[in-house]
Amino acid sequence: MATRKKQQVRRPFYLRQWREFMGTKAIDIAVALDIERESYYRLERNWWTISTGQQDIIAKTIGIKPSQLWFPPP
């Protein structure tokens, strides 16, 4: 009997949407994280690689609570 590989389901993460809604520029968050702007854009695309510490810095820079990143902006 063949076993199926369990697919991983990822919850949506609204980093780009919150950044744009709050009017924060990507370079501002990149500076806060001490990375290049292109590396920040990579984090936006691959958000599951963001650590809890980075998530806190990003949320503080945007001006929201870290838990809000899991829900879409109004």
N, C-alpha and C positions, 0 to 999 in steps of 0.2 A: 504494500500500500504506500503510495507516494504521499508525502506530507507537503502541505502548502506553506509557503513562507508568509508569515503574518505581515501585512502591510502596515507601515507606520502612518498614523493620521496626525497631521500637524494642525494645531489651532491657528487661526489667522492672527497675525501680529500687525498692528497698524502704525508702524513707525513712520513711514513716509507720509501717510495721510495726516498724522498728528503734527509732524514737522511743518508740512505745508499749511495746515489749518491755523497753526499758531504763528506762522510767518517767520519761522526760524530758518536760517540758511544752513546748508550742509557744511559749509566751511566752519561755521561757529561750533557745531557739534564735533567736527574733526579736530579743531583746536583744543576743545575741552577734553577730548579723549587722547590727545597728543599723537594723532595719526594723520596721514595725508587724506585729502578729500576723496580721492579714488578709493582708498581703503574703507572710508566711511560708506560710500555708495555700495561697496561689496558687502558690508554689514547689513545694509538695507535689503539687499537681495537675499542674503543668506542669514537671516535674522536669528536662526536657531543656534548660531555660533556665538551670539552675544552673551557675555558673562553677566552675572547679577550685578557686579560692580559697574560694568559698562552701562547696563540698563539704568542704574541709579543716576549716573552722570548724564546720560542722554536725557532722561526725564527731567532732571533738574535744569538742564540747559534749555529744554523746550518750554519748561514752566508748568509741568504736569506731574502727577504722581506716577511712579513706575507701573502700578497696576492698571492704569488707564490705557497703556499701550496694547492691552489685550482686547480693547473695545473700540469701535469706530468713533471718531469725533462726531459731535452733533451736526 
